[in-house]
């Protein structure tokens, strides 16, 4: 990939990249045996990074820092530092699963509650019969569990690890452990397994196109309202600290 154009919202990096380019970079990382984190950054990540310096450093040093949340992409546009597109974790996972089924990449699913990873694996293998699920582990982000999880992933010969520990644990875990697993790519995917497995309903496509997925979640999952406060907090942060373009 040519030099990547990025912006920083309140000091947190977001890459100006589209989904096809993400796939190309994943392919390059696998072929070249490079190890790295792909972070799907939303407003909550950016807010957390203000008080958690190690987390901010992990996001800013990731192989890719993708704009997941609509709040961040809208603010970037309003600040005249627009990004090509929003890349939600669910869409990223679906695209990579499809590519994996065609290219022979092996995917390991780690984390998720209520057997969501196993249910998501069943959905994906039904859609893509050639898909190779290298392994599934309900997992734990606790340091004492890492050794066994790493051993299992390494034995599976996975190329990509989907990690659903919720933020910031999933990104910190990938950053610390992905190289030891032998996999090239680790991606933090939060609640993606739940949506794929239909444990939770995703917003209709029309809502997503309008950037209103957050509102649909609030209406269908009202207990998430405290998490939604990250969006106005992000607005305040960007007004205070601004955004700036950068070249890597």
C-alpha positions as CSV (number, residue, x, y, z in Angstrom):
1,X,0.0,0.0,0.0
2,X,1.2,3.5,-0.8
3,X,1.6,6.0,2.0
4,X,-1.5,6.0,4.1
5,X,-3.3,9.3,4.6
6,X,-4.7,9.8,8.1
7,X,-6.3,12.3,10.3
8,X,-6.2,12.8,14.1
9,X,-9.4,13.6,16.0
10,X,-8.6,14.8,19.5
11,X,-5.2,13.1,19.1
12,X,-6.5,9.7,17.9
13,X,-5.6,8.4,14.5
14,X,-8.2,7.5,11.8
15,X,-7.0,6.3,8.4
16,X,-8.5,7.6,5.2
17,X,-9.1,4.3,3.6
18,X,-11.8,2.2,1.9
19,X,-12.8,-1.4,2.3
20,X,-11.1,-2.6,-0.8
21,X,-7.8,-1.1,0.4
22,X,-8.2,-2.7,3.8
23,X,-8.6,-6.1,2.1
24,X,-5.4,-5.4,0.1
25,X,-3.5,-4.5,3.3
26,X,-4.7,-7.6,5.0
27,X,-3.6,-9.7,2.1
28,X,-0.2,-8.0,2.2
29,X,0.2,-8.6,5.9
30,X,-0.6,-12.3,5.5
31,X,1.7,-12.8,2.5
32,X,4.6,-10.9,4.1
33,X,4.0,-12.5,7.6
34,X,3.7,-9.1,9.2
35,X,1.8,-9.0,12.5
36,X,-0.5,-6.2,13.6
37,X,-3.7,-4.8,15.0
38,X,-6.6,-3.5,12.9
39,X,-8.6,-1.2,15.2
40,X,-12.2,-0.2,14.4
41,X,-12.3,3.2,16.1
42,X,-15.5,4.9,17.2
43,X,-16.4,7.7,19.6
44,X,-16.0,5.6,22.7
45,X,-12.5,4.6,21.7
46,X,-11.5,8.2,21.2
47,X,-13.0,9.3,24.5
48,X,-11.3,6.4,26.4
49,X,-8.0,7.3,24.8
50,X,-8.1,10.8,26.4
51,X,-7.6,9.2,29.9
52,X,-5.8,6.1,28.9
53,X,-2.5,6.9,27.3
54,X,-1.3,3.3,26.7
55,X,-4.6,2.8,24.8
56,X,-4.1,5.9,22.7
57,X,-0.6,4.8,21.8
58,X,-1.9,1.3,20.8
59,X,-4.5,2.9,18.5
60,X,-2.1,5.3,17.0
61,X,0.5,2.6,16.3
62,X,-2.0,0.1,14.9
63,X,-1.5,-1.4,11.4
64,X,-4.8,0.2,10.5
65,X,-7.1,2.5,12.5
66,X,-10.4,2.4,10.7
67,X,-13.3,4.9,11.1
68,X,-16.1,2.7,12.5
69,X,-18.4,5.2,14.2
70,X,-20.6,7.7,12.3
71,X,-19.9,10.4,14.9
72,X,-16.2,10.4,14.1
73,X,-16.8,10.4,10.3
74,X,-19.3,13.2,10.5
75,X,-17.1,15.3,12.7
76,X,-14.1,14.7,10.4
77,X,-16.2,16.0,7.5
78,X,-17.4,19.0,9.4
79,X,-13.8,19.8,10.3
80,X,-12.9,19.7,6.6
81,X,-10.8,16.6,7.1
82,X,-13.2,14.1,5.4
83,X,-12.6,10.4,5.2
84,X,-13.4,8.2,2.3
85,X,-15.9,6.0,4.1
86,X,-17.1,4.6,7.4
87,X,-16.1,1.0,7.9
88,X,-18.2,-0.7,10.6
89,X,-16.7,-3.7,12.3
90,X,-19.6,-5.9,11.2
91,X,-19.1,-5.0,7.5
92,X,-15.4,-5.5,7.8
93,X,-15.8,-8.9,9.3
94,X,-18.3,-10.0,6.7
95,X,-16.0,-8.8,3.8
96,X,-13.0,-10.5,5.3
97,X,-14.9,-13.8,5.9
98,X,-15.9,-13.7,2.2
99,X,-12.4,-13.0,1.1
100,X,-11.0,-15.7,3.4
101,X,-13.4,-18.3,1.9
102,X,-12.0,-17.5,-1.6
103,X,-8.3,-17.1,-0.7
104,X,-8.0,-19.9,1.8
105,X,-7.2,-17.7,4.8
106,X,-7.9,-19.3,8.2
107,X,-9.9,-17.3,10.8
108,X,-9.9,-17.8,14.5
109,X,-12.9,-16.4,16.6
110,X,-12.0,-15.4,20.1
111,X,-14.4,-14.0,22.8
112,X,-18.0,-13.1,22.8
113,X,-20.7,-14.0,25.4
114,X,-23.4,-16.7,25.2
115,X,-21.6,-18.8,22.6
116,X,-21.9,-15.9,20.2
117,X,-18.7,-16.8,18.4
118,X,-19.8,-20.4,17.8
119,X,-23.2,-19.2,16.5
120,X,-21.5,-16.6,14.3
121,X,-19.2,-19.3,12.9
122,X,-22.2,-21.4,12.0
123,X,-23.8,-18.5,10.1
124,X,-20.6,-17.8,8.2
125,X,-19.8,-21.4,7.3
126,X,-23.4,-21.7,6.0
127,X,-22.9,-18.6,3.8
128,X,-19.4,-19.5,2.7
129,X,-19.0,-23.3,2.7
130,X,-15.3,-23.0,1.7
131,X,-14.5,-20.9,4.8
132,X,-11.9,-22.3,7.1
133,X,-12.6,-21.6,10.8
134,X,-9.3,-22.3,12.4
135,X,-10.7,-22.4,15.9
136,X,-13.2,-20.9,18.4
137,X,-12.5,-19.9,22.0
138,X,-14.9,-18.2,24.3
139,X,-11.7,-16.6,25.7
140,X,-10.8,-14.2,28.5
141,X,-8.8,-11.0,28.4
142,X,-7.2,-11.8,31.7
143,X,-3.4,-12.0,31.5
144,X,-3.3,-15.5,33.1
145,X,-5.5,-16.9,30.3
146,X,-3.3,-15.6,27.5
147,X,-0.7,-18.4,27.4
148,X,-3.3,-21.1,26.7
149,X,-5.2,-19.0,24.2
150,X,-2.0,-18.1,22.4
151,X,-1.0,-21.8,22.3
152,X,-4.4,-22.7,20.8
153,X,-4.3,-20.0,18.1
154,X,-0.8,-20.9,17.2
155,X,-1.7,-24.6,16.8
156,X,-4.6,-23.6,14.6
157,X,-2.4,-21.9,12.0
158,X,-4.8,-19.0,11.9
159,X,-4.1,-16.0,9.6
160,X,-6.7,-13.7,11.1
161,X,-8.0,-13.5,14.7
162,X,-11.3,-11.8,15.3
163,X,-11.4,-10.7,19.0
164,X,-14.5,-9.8,20.9
165,X,-13.4,-8.7,24.3
166,X,-14.9,-5.2,24.1
167,X,-12.8,-2.1,24.2
168,X,-10.1,-1.2,25.4
169,X,-9.3,-4.8,26.4
170,X,-9.5,-6.3,22.9
171,X,-7.0,-3.8,21.3
172,X,-4.6,-4.0,24.2
173,X,-4.8,-7.8,24.1
174,X,-4.1,-8.0,20.3
175,X,-1.3,-5.5,20.5
176,X,0.4,-7.5,23.2
177,X,-0.2,-11.0,21.9
178,X,-0.8,-11.1,18.1
179,X,2.8,-11.8,17.2
180,X,3.0,-14.7,19.6
181,X,-0.1,-16.3,18.1
182,X,1.6,-16.6,14.7
183,X,-1.4,-14.9,13.1
184,X,-0.8,-11.9,10.9
185,X,-3.9,-9.9,11.7
186,X,-5.9,-9.3,14.9
187,X,-9.1,-7.3,14.7
188,X,-11.1,-6.0,17.7
189,X,-14.8,-6.5,16.8
190,X,-16.8,-5.8,20.0
191,X,-20.3,-7.0,19.5
192,X,-20.0,-8.2,15.9
193,X,-20.5,-11.9,16.7
194,X,-23.9,-11.0,18.4
195,X,-25.1,-9.2,15.2
196,X,-23.9,-12.0,12.9
197,X,-25.5,-14.6,15.1
198,X,-28.7,-12.5,15.2
199,X,-28.6,-12.4,19.0
200,X,-29.0,-8.6,18.5
201,X,-30.6,-6.9,15.6
202,X,-28.6,-4.6,13.5
203,X,-30.1,-1.3,12.3
204,X,-31.9,-1.5,8.9
205,X,-29.7,-0.6,5.9
206,X,-31.7,2.7,5.4
207,X,-30.8,3.8,8.9
208,X,-27.1,2.9,8.4
209,X,-26.9,4.9,5.2
210,X,-28.2,7.9,7.1
211,X,-25.6,7.4,9.9
212,X,-28.3,6.6,12.4
213,X,-27.2,3.2,13.5
214,X,-26.4,4.7,16.9
215,X,-30.0,5.9,17.3
216,X,-31.4,2.5,16.4
217,X,-29.2,0.9,19.0
218,X,-30.4,3.5,21.6
219,X,-34.0,2.8,20.7
220,X,-33.6,-1.0,20.8
221,X,-31.0,-1.2,23.6
222,X,-31.9,1.8,25.9
223,X,-29.5,0.5,28.6
224,X,-26.7,1.6,26.3
225,X,-27.5,5.3,26.8
226,X,-24.5,5.9,29.0
227,X,-22.3,4.7,26.2
228,X,-24.0,7.0,23.7
229,X,-22.8,9.9,25.8
230,X,-19.5,9.4,24.1
231,X,-20.8,11.1,21.0
232,X,-21.4,14.6,22.5
233,X,-18.2,14.1,24.5
234,X,-16.4,13.5,21.3
235,X,-17.9,16.7,19.8
236,X,-16.6,18.7,22.8
237,X,-13.1,17.1,22.4
238,X,-12.9,17.9,18.7
239,X,-14.0,21.5,19.4
240,X,-11.3,21.7,22.0
241,X,-8.5,19.8,20.3
242,X,-9.5,19.9,16.7
243,X,-8.6,17.5,13.9
244,X,-5.5,17.5,11.6
245,X,-4.4,15.7,8.6
246,X,-1.2,13.7,8.6
247,X,0.8,11.5,6.3
248,X,2.4,8.3,7.6
